[in-house]
Amino acid sequence: MRAWLARLQQWAERRLPALTRYRRAESLPIELHRRRIYIVPTGFGLGFGVLLLVMLVGALNYTNNAALLLTCLLGASSMTSMLLTFRALDGLSLASVRAGQAVAGQPLDLHLVFAATRARESIRVELTGQLQAFHLTTAGEAELVFQLPTSRRGWQPLPRMRVWSTWPLGMFRAWSWLHPEQSVLVWPQPEAKGPPPRLPESDAAERQLHHGEDLAALRNYRTGDPPRHVAWKASARHEGLLVKDFEQPRAHEEWRLDWRELGALDNEARIARLARWVGEAHAQRRRYGLWLPTLEIAADSGSDHYARCMSALALLP
Amino acid sequence: MNWRIHWRRRVEGPLLSPRSFDLTVLTMLMVLAVHAPHLPVWLSLGLGSVLALRWWQRRRAPGKTPAWLKLPLIALLALAIVTTYGTVFGRAPGASLAVGLLVLKLLETETARDARVGIAFACFALMAALLFDQGLVATLGVALGLLPVLAALRSLEPAQTLVSLPRQLLPGLTLLAVSLPLTLFAFAVVPRLSTPLWGAPQDDQARTGLSSEMSPGDMTQLLVDDSPAMRVSFDTAPPPRGDLYFRAFVMWNYDGTSWRASPPYAKPEPVDATDRVSYAVTLLPNGQRVLPALGVPLGVPDGAVLRAGRVLARDKPVDDLLRYRLTSALHYRLGAAIGPERAPALELPSGLNPRTLALGREWRERLHGDTAAIVGAALALFHDGGFSYTLTPAPLGRDAMDDFLFSTREGFCEHYASAFTVLMRAAGVPARVVTGYQGGFWNRLGNYLLVRQSDAHAWSEVWMEGRGWVRVDPTAAVRPERVSLGAAAAGGGVRPWYQDAWLQNLRNRWDIVNRWWDKGVIGFDALRQRGLLTPFGVEQTDNQTLAWLLVAGSLLFGGAGLAWAMARRQRIDPALSALRRLERKLARAGVARRRGEGPQHYLRRAARALPGHREALRVLMEQYLQLRYAGDEPADESLRDFRRKVRDFRAARVVQ
């Protein structure tokens, strides 16, 4: 049954362009308007309609005008609620989409920002099976966070999402499709395990601790500082003792991760290994650089550098 | 084994929020309230306590009531209804069952779906309450019941602004108010059924009202019932109060305790009228088959026949509001010749009331059969014989008329009419009892006469040679105020509190609203539908035309609503609109703004392309950037200046 329905939907999307006018992706912001909001009665709405019909026939049969008036009032209210349902979506816009970072296979945080010029109630957004509801008290913005499943590295287009509302009485459902043009970048998945990077020779020289001659700064004396570190000349011009602060020994050596050194592996395995090394280096707060066929990233550290390296890996052909 | 009793059953899926549940309970409470007037008291109380218990239980911990508690309750409800009414079919048992099941449905209401089903059914139950009473107050009460219905449906939607409970009811009121025009239109043009599809409900309610039987003392109930019986509007000025006798039943047959309307044969007496009064009567449902008529009716409304005694009878009981037009005579000669009905008009039960019969015979002999003198003697007896008017007379024995005339000497219209008629028959004068209404309240604002059940009255008619049947009101001999001022004045101090003079007066004036409701809404039938539509050029009001009209009108209303819904009330930014204007001017000059081009870049490019306007465009650009980005709100003055400069800007075409 479900499969049959899915086939019917596919057929409808192919054959009925009115339903699918906005299947193609659009640039942000996407504003909903009357040409792209569809309304159908919900199951409850249909049931209520049948009930109204029964009430109408009953009132007419018993020539009970007060009951007829009540039935008409309920019917007219239902009709009015349809307009309100339409207005719940009309003018709503998807203002921006912000993507988080994730490696392939892990869900990616997708922040959707909806904006409107007046208050909205009970609007639901459905994206890849996840359903979230939001409301806007006054003109403003609401941000929803979805988990977008990812499978492979590289640019991944955003899926089509459905915005719908049954506000206010749940008798009608207004819906529309949103298909932002934007794509999100998915990072490559690091390999599970493998050898550590081969370190260049030059690293051995730097492995020793160096608290050599590089004076970094002067600081106030703290109990326990060796007397030979006291900067006597500087302290003479100062109230308290000043101590020469030497640069701390380097905890880790710098890694130079090179694409060319992994010639034995195929393309994706190389990328996965580099991704693992980049991840490990980032976790150990090392300085690391990355050499790729298309790009050379100088040694650095920090999350921006990590993101840059991972994105570069993700974009490799 | 775990023998712990489970009070609650767990449910799957998202539970109703406490607010939604409260509103659903409120909905059920409203249904119970509008049905309470016709439900048995124990049922109302029982269902009310079930409702309260369930509310309390869910506040503590959500969960369904288990089946072992639910099923016995349902069985108990059905059993109680069957023992009370004897059946579950019919209006009253049906309504009891519906309301009971609705309240019990709440026991298992835990999800939005349950609540929606319950609320929809509550709408139906609200409508069912109108089958019992479709008066203005009842209808308003039911309409008020729609507020929790709408609020509860709204509260079922996810993610909405939370407001207090009373404020949550308000949007429903707005929705109803907005829907009112379409409601009234639909009400006016919905085609009415010419014949019911299935049997109309049997009127199983005991209604107070005149009946075809009268025994002295049984009208007391009626005389304290001040619900409206009918409303009469006259084409000309209303007749004087003393002439406001509405005849309903004429009774011949007396068995010693009660009078019965059993006409000896169904031929109405001829009448010579000396005047004519035309009027329209709106008769409220009373379950009777007679139509009260002023004086003696001259015409016959549709669906009625004229019976002996000039009584208007109908083949169907009056179960709905009925409106009829009539012409009557106030001064007349009714039945100048008396034929075979003379014998039944003299008949008396044998062996009863010997003293009354003796008195009648004595009058006949003393007055030599002079009818007028005999009538005068009887009235004089009532006037001077120490009789008093009271609604709580002493009970009468086997010889009821003897007891009344010679020992108790107290009673109201029924006693006097009955005793007078028996006296007349004993004296050899053909006489009969007439019951109906007398008097009423003239509502000056609405220009109509309001006749209440408490205006019910009984009087006599005697046949006199040459004058025919003449109305004699023996009550007037005892208590003239009964005729001149009305039943309330005659009752003395025994009236219930709600018939207190000033309150009664207020109620009489308020009745105009009820009349308007009865006339405009309850009495709105196919005939009035045609009357309403004819001025709009709709000559034919058959069902097909009406259906088309309904569809077209609904589309019209829908279109208006749609126009409202689609209206985009955008507040245009004045600085931006001025810039757009400048853009249009520059585009005509050949420099169109590119997609994604910022104003600064664009105006610089325009300045390069139009060297003659370089300075002006530079000023405009700087001014716009100032307006846009310098402060939160642009100063009015600089905004005006910018707009003026844009207006005055004239660009020469760019030289390609």
Interface residues (C-beta under 8 A of the other chain):
Chain A: R34 F44 G47 F48 L51 V54 M55 L56 V57 G58 A59 L60 N61 Y62 T63 N64 N65 A66 A67 L68 L69 L70 T71 C72 L73 L74 G75 A76 S77 M79 T80 S81 L83 L84 F86 R87 D90 G91 T117 A119 E121 S122 I123 R124 A133 F134 H135 T137 T166 W167 P168 L169 G170
Chain B: A112 R116 A120 F121 C123 F124 L126 M127 L130 L131 Q134 G135 A138 T139 V142 A143 L146 L150 L153 R154 L156 E157 P158 A159 Q160 T161 P171 L175 L176 V178 S179 L180 L182 T183 L184 A186 F187 V190 R192 L193 P196 L197 W198 A200 P201 D320 V521 I522 G523 F524 D525 S554 F557 G558 G561 L562 W564 A565 M566 R568 Q570
